[in-house]
Structure formats: C-alpha cells, structure tokens
Amino acid sequence: MALDSPKLQKVLEEIETGVIQLPDFQREWKWDDQRIRELIATVTLDYPLGVVMTLETGGAAPFRARPLTGAEDARTVTPGLLLLDGQQRLTSLFQALHLDRPVRTVDDRNRELNRWYYVDIKKAVKPSADRDEAIVSVPEDRVLRSDFARKVDLDLRSTELECRASHFPLSKVFNGAEVTRWQRKFVAMAESNWDLWGAFEQQVLRNIQSFQVPMIRLGASTTKDAVCSVFERVNTGGVPLNVFELLTATYAGDQDYEQKFGDYYRLPEVWQDIKKGLATAYPVFGRIEQGIADGLSSSDFLQAIALVLTWERKQVTRTAAVSCKRRDLLALPLEDFRRLAPRVASAFEWVGEFLSQQYIVRANDLPYRTQLIPLAAIRTVLGEQVDEPEMLKRITRWYWCGVLGEMYGSATESRFTRDVEQLIAWAHGEGDQPDTITEAAFLADRLDSLTTRNSAAYKGIYALLIKQGAVDWYYSEGRLTQATLLQHYVDIQQVFPKSWFARRKGDDKGDRRANTIVNKTPLSYRAGRSVNGSPSVYLTVLAKESGMRAEWFDDVVATHLIDPATMRTDDFESFYADRSTRLLKLVNEAMGKITVFRDISDR
C-alpha cells in the first residue's frame, strides 16, 4: 500500500484516458446539484477533499472495469487503477471541471438535471462572502430563470455575457488557452476588472489548478477478500458491497471466457434464471412478486457451491478444509462455478421437494433458511443416494434436530462444514451421528416460551402438526395438504382465543400461556373466522358449518393433537397439560430422542 498526492488535473486526465476506472461492482454515480456545488467550493478554497482509494491492476484488471460517467470513450482501455472509494467526488469534479458538456445530476427531489457550473468572481473574492454562494449552477441552455420561467435572472449563453456577469465557466479551468482567452475579454470590458481578475486568479484559480488529491494505492497483489473488506469500511455511507457483486465483476472480467464465447459472463442473469425457476416451483424459496432478493439468496447459493467444491478438494488433499467463508466464495473459479451451478440448482430443487414433504411450503413458514445450504451441498455430493429410505430417514431426523434443537441460530458457517462432512461420512457408514443430532435438545419448558414465528422451533412444531395429519375445521373432507395450505390460506390460530381470555380474566395478557404454540394450531382463514369466544360454543358452530355430528367433528379436532373434551368443557388447564404432553411426544418422534419432561402437576 502506498500514499500519493497527485494533482487534481492529472487525476481527471487519467479518468478521461481510462487509466483510472471503476470496478464493475461499483454502483452508478449520482450526486445532487447542491452537493456538487459544495464540493467545488471545497476545492476552490483548497480545503481537504478526503482520501480516495485505488487498486493497482498490474495491467490485468482482476474485475471487469468500466469508465467513470462521462469517460465512456475509454471503455476499451485496460485500466491501471481501479477506484474503490471516491467515485462520487471524482466523477462530480471530472464532469464539472474537465468536460466541456453539462453535468448530469439531480435536484433535491431526485429529478434529472443537466447543469453547467460557474464561479461568481465578485462573490468569490469578497472576504466576507460564503464561498458556497459563489458557486452557481445553471441549466443546459445557460439561462437561469424564475417566476415560472417568465423572468431571466442570469444569461450566460456567450462568453461576452459570462464576462459581463463576472461568471467564470468552471469547465474551462484546466484549459490554459481557454482561460487566457476568457481573461482577455473580461479585462477588456473594464479597467477595474484587472484587479478583480488578479484577486480571482490568486484566491480561486490557483487553488483549483494546484489542488492535490490524497490517494491510497493498494497493490495489485491485494486479495479479493481484502478488497471486499476495504470497500465495506470506506463505503459506510452507501449500500454495502456483497460477495455476489464482487464475483459478478470478477467473472465478467474473465478474459478467457470472453475470448472463448465472444461475450463476458453475466452472473446476475444466470442467478436470476436459477432463482426464478426455484421460487416458481417451490414458494418456500421466496415470493417472485417481491423480487429476486426475497427468500433464498445468491450468497446462500454460492455458499452451497463452495461447500461442494472444498469437499471435492479435500478428497484429493486431505489437509484441505471444507469451508464456505467469504474468502472461499471470492476464490470460486468461474470454471468451477459453471460446472457446479447446475448440480447445486438441481439439489435445491430436491430440497424444495423435501421441505414440501415436511409440509413447509411458504417462505414465512421456513424455520431456518441457513440449514438449506448444507442440505443442498449434501444432496449435490451424494446424489440419488439421499433418496434411499434409510438415508432419507437419517437426513429427515438431522433436519428436525436442527430445527427443534434450534441449532442454526448462530455460528452457522462452522456448523455447515461439520454437517456436510459428518452427514456424508454417516451415509457412507464411516462415521457416527452428526453433531447436530447428538447436541440437539428440546427442553419441555421450551413449549411455554414459543410464542412467535421468530423461533425456528415454533415454525417446526406448526409444520409437524400438519405433517402428522391435521384436518382443517372448516374444509374437513380430508387432511391438510401442500396444496390446501396455499389454497385455503392456512395459518396459525389460537385454540382458546383472545376473546375467551379477555372475558375470563379481563385481558388476554393475564395468562402468558395464551400465545404459546401449545394454544395454537394450523387452520384455514375461513375456519379462523368462526374461532371466537368459548371453544365449547365455536366448536358447535364449526360442526354445523361442516354438516357433521358433534362426535364426528370431535375426531377432526383430535387430528390436531387436542383432547376435544377439554374444549367442550372450556377447561384450559386440562387442555394445556394434555396438549403439552402430546406435542412433546411429537417433538421426540421427529428428533428421535427423548427430551426432558417437566412436572405438569405443579402448575
């Protein structure tokens, strides 16, 4: 790393010739008119601009590069420096001080503008004046109007008009011949202009022409991981850079691919096609109408690929590590990505079907998105072996241990790698149960604190209730299915509703058990409309709506692991104790292990 202080004029020239360009992961420039005027004022006063940061390319850009806005003619040039921090400042100065065309900017309402920038000479040299007020921007036609464009306040459509108004065009500041030509016309208009020009040249022009830009240069050997870290730290005011964007720029800059196929690799389009296909077939991966960022992310997909690739490498070099940290993602070669992406996409399709068999069909009902990453990697490695009955049973048990034991809430990357290695070894008969199974525990008292969807175990029990055969209390012709979950807008509903608690105790907050998973069950929107007041009353209503006799409807209620008698008698205490026991049994069966039971009798 080196620190340099080149003159602003040299920096702007290098932008125009393409020596300095942007890595393609940088977002489009767009500063508003006021900020540009304030920036120019800073330069005219020779105040510190702030350090800009660049990355040396060594003649071979590590990322696809693109010129700064306004320097598009240099797009075919291989840059020597990539601008990591300072895009807005340098682009603003490049367009305002170097180009002989209007600056593309926006106003305070984000409306598009084309503006020329001038300095009011008289205001600029006045000791008591605010330099910001001396910097003026005018429309593309160089006429400043007011009163709904009926009044002309400032007309700068010719050099003569500029000189009469004492407004120097900043687009000429680095063109010596143009500055001299403008000066001659200006001083020729009045003898007093000589002194005015002298003060302007001393206090403004020389500051701009001698202005230096503090610049950090990172060496060409700087790793992509380091570039990502640096960019995130210096770009605190913008949208954070993610690995996907960095890889997009890396793959797009792969010269071998471009020479072979005649075009650069477009990672975003590849991912969009994959994500659209997955989410269309399996809504659990995200809602298409909410955009590609909803649900399963590009980073999830890249991590699954990294797990598979590093696992493959470990089979060749035993000292290698299975990993999916950021550095592993940034080091994914394009060739390996292209080879593995179709296989991993297919694995995620299998994951979508697996989740469907667990009755998890919507993104909001997914306990852990992170757990899908190692699951997809395992499917990629093992292929159809995961569909063998015994192996599928093992994977299902592992999945539910992760959900109900709430194992994927933190420190997930280390668990990813352990689960991939241990599950694959378990499948090959070479290892013991994965840590996620042996370490998972569900304490009975946890039922009393599962109150919202923020908990994976809460969502897990909800899905298990459907999976074990729950029948809706209105559409009671058969058990809930993946299709009816969506068709009938099935959601979680209280068994003893808020209105019942409110009448019994004054408000439903009097018993914290009212909002626990024990007092909730999956029901259609239509059934939920009838669940109001005392269970003994609304059960009668629901039975009539379904056309069933009361004792037959009790069988429907029982499919939710509820003793109908406790509801018929509005006996919440007995209901809660009995259903807690049934839910714990359901959890134990899914995890394949016994958990700690609490003593219900002391309640």
ABEGO torsion letter per residue (X at the ends): XBBBBBBAAAAAAAAAAGABBBBAABBBBBBBAAAAAAAAAAAAAGBBAEBBBBBBAGGBBABBBBBBBGAAAAAABBBABBBABGAAAAAAAAAAAABBBBBBBBBAAGBBBBBBBBBBAAAAABAABBAAAABBBBBAAGBBBBGGGABBABBAABAAAAAAAGBBBAAAAABAAAAAAAAAAAAAABAAAAAAAAAAAAAAAAAAAABBBBBBBBBAABBAAAAAAAAAAAAAABBBBBAAAAAAAAAAABAAAAAAAGBBBBAAAAAAAAAAAAAAABAAAEBAAAEAABEBBAAAAAAAAAAAAAAAAAAABAABBBBABAAAAAABBAAAAAAAAAAAAAAAAAAAAAAAAAGBABAAABABAAAAAAAAAAAAAAEAAAABAAAAAAAAAAAAAAAAAGAAABGAAAAAAAAAAAAAAAAAGABBBBAAAAABBBBAAAAAABABAABAAAAAAAAAAAAAGBBBAABAABBBBAAAAAAAGBBBBBABBAAAAAAAAGBAAABAAAABAAABBBBBAAAAAABBEBAAAAAAAAAAAAGBBAAAAAAAAAAAGBBAAAAAAGBAAAAAAAAAAAAAAAAAAAAGBBBBBBBAAAX
